[in-house]
Amino acid sequence: MNANVITWSANNNSSYLNGERTAKTIRGAARDARRYLYGELYGEGIITYYKDGKPVRQDERSIRTGYRMTTTLL
């Protein structure tokens, strides 16, 4: 069994990534997830990162954040 399994999921008002994608590190997950947000979600949405299935971080870029990328540790 792998320890420290990192996964992420992203969504916005009109789309949702079905399931989760994996990464080796939070940094790698953030790079891939933000690329997904900018490309597939038209630059707006919320990304949630999980470590061993528990949410540990959320990135958001929306009207609520003034379209700036914000990070919240959970």
Sequence and secondary structure as in RCSB ss.txt:
>XXXX:A:sequence
MNANVITWSANNNSSYLNGERTAKTIRGAARDARRYLYGELYGEGIITYYKDGKPVRQDERSIRTGYRMTTTLL
>XXXX:A:secstr
  SS EEEEEE SS B SS EEESSHHHHHHHHHHHHHHHSTT EEEEEEETTEEEEEEEESGGGTT  EEEE 
